[in-house]
Amino acid sequence: MSKRILIIDDDVLLRRSLGFNLEKAGFDVFTAATAEDGLLIAQQQPPDLILLDINMPGMDGLDALKHFREQTKAPVIFVTARRRELDEILGLELGADDYVTKPFDFDVLLARIKATLRRANPPSVDTSPASTLEIGDIRIDPGAHTVSISGKEIDLSPKEFDLLYALALNAGKVVSADELIARVWGAEFEGEPQALYVHIRWLREKLEEDPNRPRHILTVRGVGYKLV
């Protein structure tokens, strides 16, 4: 069954050309010129992935993303001419899965769409219970997918859990940023490293007494991170 992609962009030529190329690549494509229309379409025809511009009349893409995250778990890729790093970080913090700036090469965008869809729909695997890990007062149970500190359970997102588990498997050792991205987001990930930085910050906010002075997740400048 073809994956459904929703394109939301006020540029009519981009909608037509991108939609045409995505249909040639085997996707079912829906388009909208405004975020408001896109939200309505997503309710009627739930997409598998959303391509979302930021600068649009009426509701902008950042506000639209907040509504989409309440409405659907479909991954969202920003496709925008706005190149400000603040926009990229804010988009990732709000729940975007990737950020592509215009102008872009279609083959590159297509590769990132496919990679994002693979991450959103991983193949089912037979997972036998793994051993519980204890690092100081942190206890990680992979089988139950739970984390606790001093006996108090901490609510982590799937990506946050995977990131912490990757660090825990190498407790006391430095794990490079590239290796963490490959383990958590997949070796095919072609997005920006800000995704890792944002999730490290979120982890620290949940694990550390003082996130600005971490004692669990340490940064080794120019190398990576380690859990102690």
Secondary structure, DSSP 8 states (H G I E B T S, - for coil): ---EEEEE-S-HHHHHHHHHHHHHTT-EEEEESSHHHHHHHHHHS--SEEEE-SS-SSS-HHHHHHHHHHH----EEEEES---HHHHHHHHHHT-SEEEESS--HHHHHHHHHHHHHHHS-----------EEETTEEEETTTTEEEETTEEE---HHHHHHHHHHHTTTTS-EEHHHHHHHHH-TT--S-THHHHHHHHHHHHHH-SSTTS-SSEEEETTTEEEE-
